[in-house]
Amino acid sequence: MSDASVSVSEWTGKTGKSWAHEWQRTDRSFGPLTQRLLAEAAAEPFDQALDIGCGAGEISISLARKCPTSQVSGVDISEELLAVARERAAGLSNASFELADASQWNAPDREPDLVVSRHGVMFFEDPVAAFSHVSGQVSPGARMVFSCFRKRSENLWAQELSSILDVSPAPADPRAPGPFAFGERDYVTGTLEEAGWEALRFDAIDYGMVAGEGSDALDDATSYFLRIGPAARAIAAMSGEERDGAISRLRTMLDSHRKGDRIELPASCWIVSATLAR
Ligand SMILES: C[S@@+](CC[C@H](N)C(=O)[O-])C[C@H]1O[C@@H](n2cnc3c(N)ncnc32)[C@H](O)[C@@H]1O
């Protein structure tokens, strides 16, 4: 498959497993983006938050700690990732996690007034239907704050991986569920407005995606990229000399992004904020 799309079944299967195994390194990879997103989410008080595609729980847990009188519900379709989130949140009474497809989630006892997500909203088959459903589950005037990658062409890390690994740089449908599905600002605007959201704001954030660090930063980054993301998928399908060559090119590429004891790749995303129409 192309590196452009990641289907629901992958999150409930192999990809979810890898992310659950690698939660420390995936949390680390988001670098300064996490604090920016959390600051935006907590900029106004809220009673109940819904974290869409909460994964291993960093955003839910951090938000619950930051706002101890509020409740945070994380939902995800990966049982493995939720198990990690629950373990990390042990003893934290205002964060909970449940297995649910956000496009069908409902909880009659809850009416979130904040929706948050770190890179968890780009995988819906039908984004308008999914966000419309979410609109029906949250309170009128609810706020939403999520991060998502900007276009593939604006993400040098993905461009460089494409060129060294010979994976398709231009998928047939750039809006297919996957990491770059929400790269086009006009498309995201149309999707959210159709689902009832207004007062949209797009903050363009450029950040260093942390791939490796420490005295063995290059080994760290290489092993991480062999576990997570498009390089892992492409290289898993290779063997022998082809695989050795690809890993060697990957190492050279990663090393070219060394900054002190860190390897950081240029990444570009949006933090999108919106309010549900009353
Ligand atoms: C890129 S990961 C981000 C995980 C987490 N938010 C983080 O920042 O570490 C995307 C997450 O969205 C989840 N996901 C994908 N489709 C979903 C859906 N329809 N409903 C709920 N979660 C979904 C995946 O299982 C995965 O955990």
The ligand as a MOL file (V3000), in Angstrom:
LIG
                    3D

  0  0  0     0  0            999 V3000
M  V30 BEGIN CTAB
M  V30 COUNTS 27 29 0 0 0
M  V30 BEGIN ATOM
M  V30 1 C -1.5360 9.2700 14.6370 0
M  V30 2 S -2.2790 8.3960 15.9470 0 CHG=1
M  V30 3 C -2.3350 9.6320 17.2220 0
M  V30 4 C -2.5560 9.0580 18.5830 0
M  V30 5 C -2.5570 10.0610 19.7250 0
M  V30 6 N -3.5600 11.0850 19.5420 0
M  V30 7 C -1.1950 10.6680 19.9040 0
M  V30 8 O -1.0490 11.8390 19.6340 0
M  V30 9 O -0.2830 9.9490 20.3280 0 CHG=-1
M  V30 10 C -3.9870 8.3060 15.4170 0
M  V30 11 C -4.9030 7.6470 16.4030 0
M  V30 12 O -6.2410 7.7490 15.9430 0
M  V30 13 C -6.9070 6.5350 16.2170 0
M  V30 14 N -8.0830 6.4560 15.3320 0
M  V30 15 C -8.1000 6.3270 13.9850 0
M  V30 16 N -9.3730 6.3180 13.5350 0
M  V30 17 C -10.1700 6.4700 14.6210 0
M  V30 18 C -11.5850 6.5400 14.8100 0
M  V30 19 N -12.4290 6.4610 13.7710 0
M  V30 20 N -12.0670 6.6920 16.0650 0
M  V30 21 C -11.2160 6.7470 17.1240 0
M  V30 22 N -9.8820 6.6850 17.0070 0
M  V30 23 C -9.3580 6.5650 15.7730 0
M  V30 24 C -5.8560 5.4760 15.9890 0
M  V30 25 O -6.1510 4.2410 16.5640 0
M  V30 26 C -4.6250 6.1620 16.5920 0
M  V30 27 O -4.4940 5.8870 17.9570 0
M  V30 END ATOM
M  V30 BEGIN BOND
M  V30 1 1 1 2
M  V30 2 1 2 3
M  V30 3 1 2 10
M  V30 4 1 3 4
M  V30 5 1 4 5
M  V30 6 1 5 6
M  V30 7 1 5 7
M  V30 8 2 7 8
M  V30 9 1 7 9
M  V30 10 1 10 11
M  V30 11 1 11 12
M  V30 12 1 11 26
M  V30 13 1 12 13
M  V30 14 1 13 14
M  V30 15 1 13 24
M  V30 16 1 14 15
M  V30 17 1 14 23
M  V30 18 2 15 16
M  V30 19 1 16 17
M  V30 20 1 17 18
M  V30 21 2 17 23
M  V30 22 1 18 19
M  V30 23 2 18 20
M  V30 24 1 20 21
M  V30 25 2 21 22
M  V30 26 1 22 23
M  V30 27 1 24 25
M  V30 28 1 24 26
M  V30 29 1 26 27
M  V30 END BOND
M  V30 END CTAB
M  END
